[in-house]
Amino acid sequence: MKHDITLDTQGLNCPLPLLKLKQVLANTNTGDIIRMIATDPAAHLDVGVFIDKSAHEMLLHERDGDIQFFYIKTVK
């Protein structure tokens, strides 16, 4: 999927992937698509809850083995 920003949080555990995502989101423009890569097994839970409570949009979440990919569209 086409994206504007890649956030690689591989090797980081909760809560660091979500904190890194929040930092990136604070510096993006509306409509930017972030590709977040994570290996934290609980990342889908943390990111999912955060996105549900925010205005941002989860476009896609997929797994390839232990690696998770999130595509998040920024809404401000």
Backbone bond lengths (Angstrom), bond angles and torsions (degrees), N, CA, C in turn:
res aa  C-N    CA-C-N  psi(-1)  N-CA   C-N-CA  omega(-1)  CA-C   N-CA-C  phi
1 M - - - 1.447 - - 1.533 108.59 -
2 K 1.303 115.80 140.10 1.462 121.07 178.12 1.527 109.29 -66.24
3 H 1.337 115.80 139.37 1.457 120.29 179.28 1.526 109.63 -148.12
4 D 1.328 115.18 160.95 1.461 121.43 -177.77 1.526 112.49 -98.41
5 I 1.321 116.34 -32.38 1.464 121.94 -173.79 1.520 108.69 -135.55
6 T 1.336 116.98 138.90 1.460 121.66 172.79 1.519 108.44 -111.59
7 L 1.326 115.40 128.43 1.458 122.67 175.95 1.521 107.39 -116.30
8 D 1.317 116.77 110.19 1.461 122.00 -178.32 1.525 109.08 -99.61
9 T 1.333 116.66 108.65 1.466 121.37 179.21 1.527 111.18 -111.57
10 Q 1.317 116.83 21.38 1.464 119.97 179.62 1.528 109.90 -58.80
11 G 1.332 115.60 135.35 1.456 121.29 179.37 1.519 114.11 89.80
12 L 1.327 117.39 -11.07 1.463 120.84 178.38 1.520 109.89 -94.02
13 N 1.317 116.37 142.36 1.461 121.49 178.71 1.521 110.28 -111.31
14 C 1.320 114.78 163.42 1.457 124.27 -179.62 1.527 110.06 -48.72
15 P 1.293 117.49 133.65 1.467 130.94 6.74 1.528 114.01 -98.90
16 L 1.331 118.05 9.93 1.469 120.45 -172.39 1.525 115.09 -59.68
17 P 1.348 120.63 -42.28 1.472 117.90 178.89 1.531 112.73 -58.11
18 L 1.325 116.63 -42.38 1.464 119.71 179.77 1.527 111.16 -68.13
19 L 1.309 117.83 -40.33 1.465 120.49 177.91 1.526 111.32 -62.45
20 K 1.321 117.13 -41.40 1.473 121.33 177.34 1.529 110.38 -63.48
21 L 1.336 116.39 -40.97 1.463 120.42 178.31 1.525 110.40 -61.52
22 K 1.312 117.13 -44.95 1.466 120.44 179.51 1.524 111.32 -61.04
23 Q 1.328 117.53 -38.80 1.467 120.94 177.63 1.521 111.18 -62.56
24 V 1.317 116.56 -43.73 1.465 120.46 179.92 1.526 110.35 -66.51
25 L 1.327 116.98 -43.84 1.462 120.62 -179.29 1.526 111.88 -60.11
26 A 1.312 117.06 -33.61 1.467 120.84 -179.55 1.527 112.16 -66.88
27 N 1.317 116.84 -18.44 1.468 121.10 -176.45 1.523 113.07 -116.33
28 T 1.319 117.08 25.66 1.460 120.98 179.65 1.519 110.42 -113.36
29 N 1.305 114.88 170.98 1.460 121.96 175.92 1.517 109.52 -105.14
30 T 1.318 116.22 155.91 1.458 120.42 176.05 1.522 109.50 -56.44
31 G 1.310 115.63 132.19 1.458 121.36 179.18 1.510 114.40 95.80
32 D 1.335 117.68 -14.46 1.463 119.94 176.29 1.526 109.71 -62.93
33 I 1.310 116.23 143.10 1.463 121.36 177.27 1.522 108.42 -111.77
34 I 1.325 114.63 124.59 1.460 122.20 179.63 1.519 108.37 -102.24
35 R 1.317 115.30 131.27 1.466 121.52 171.72 1.525 105.79 -102.86
36 M 1.326 116.06 111.71 1.460 121.31 179.73 1.518 108.46 -104.99
37 I 1.333 116.00 130.62 1.461 122.24 178.65 1.522 106.93 -111.96
38 A 1.331 116.77 128.03 1.465 120.41 -176.84 1.523 110.95 -140.10
39 T 1.328 115.09 148.49 1.464 121.08 174.07 1.524 111.67 -114.76
40 D 1.317 117.77 -6.33 1.462 121.32 176.69 1.527 108.19 -64.78
41 P 1.343 118.33 121.05 1.466 120.57 -176.87 1.528 113.77 -59.02
42 A 1.327 117.96 -25.38 1.464 121.07 -178.15 1.529 112.85 -96.22
43 A 1.300 117.92 4.60 1.470 120.71 -176.08 1.523 111.92 -57.55
44 H 1.327 117.20 -38.74 1.471 119.05 -178.25 1.525 111.50 -63.37
45 L 1.323 117.10 -31.70 1.465 120.14 178.07 1.527 110.39 -71.40
46 D 1.327 116.35 -50.36 1.467 120.88 -178.37 1.523 111.63 -62.39
47 V 1.314 116.26 -48.62 1.464 120.44 -178.37 1.529 110.05 -66.89
48 G 1.320 116.99 -41.62 1.466 120.83 179.89 1.516 112.96 -59.49
49 V 1.328 117.02 -46.79 1.469 121.07 179.35 1.524 110.19 -64.41
50 F 1.320 116.89 -43.59 1.462 120.25 179.28 1.528 111.11 -60.48
51 I 1.318 117.25 -47.38 1.468 121.06 -178.74 1.527 110.52 -63.60
52 D 1.335 117.31 -41.02 1.467 120.63 178.79 1.525 112.10 -59.94
53 K 1.325 116.90 -32.08 1.465 121.11 -177.58 1.529 112.68 -92.13
54 S 1.314 116.85 -3.00 1.464 120.88 -178.20 1.524 110.01 -111.93
55 A 1.307 115.45 179.48 1.467 120.67 176.70 1.528 111.61 -86.98
56 H 1.333 116.74 -10.63 1.458 120.72 -177.64 1.528 110.53 -69.48
57 E 1.328 115.68 161.21 1.468 120.68 -174.50 1.529 110.92 -121.97
58 M 1.332 115.48 127.02 1.463 121.01 174.19 1.525 107.09 -81.87
59 L 1.321 116.78 113.02 1.458 120.98 179.90 1.518 111.71 -84.59
60 L 1.343 115.99 -37.04 1.459 120.18 -176.09 1.518 109.46 -161.15
61 H 1.317 115.62 140.53 1.469 122.51 170.02 1.514 105.96 -131.83
62 E 1.324 116.37 125.66 1.458 119.65 178.53 1.515 109.84 -142.52
63 R 1.327 115.19 160.08 1.459 122.35 -179.83 1.521 109.88 -120.99
64 D 1.325 113.74 147.09 1.459 121.75 170.68 1.522 105.16 -135.59
65 G 1.326 115.77 92.85 1.459 120.31 -173.83 1.515 109.71 67.15
66 D 1.330 116.62 -124.40 1.463 121.43 -179.68 1.524 113.22 -88.18
67 I 1.315 116.83 -1.32 1.462 120.57 -177.45 1.526 109.61 -99.25
68 Q 1.329 115.22 133.51 1.461 121.64 177.37 1.532 108.93 -111.34
69 F 1.313 114.90 143.47 1.459 122.01 177.65 1.521 108.28 -122.30
70 F 1.314 115.88 129.56 1.459 122.40 177.45 1.523 107.70 -120.26
71 Y 1.319 116.22 135.68 1.460 121.80 173.73 1.519 106.41 -117.42
72 I 1.317 115.57 114.24 1.456 122.08 -172.00 1.521 108.95 -121.94
73 K 1.330 115.40 127.54 1.465 121.05 177.67 1.527 108.53 -95.11
74 T 1.321 115.22 127.59 1.455 121.64 -177.88 1.522 110.96 -77.92
75 V 1.329 115.41 132.32 1.461 122.05 173.88 1.526 106.58 -129.35
76 K 1.304 116.48 127.71 1.479 119.51 -179.33 1.499 110.41 -117.11
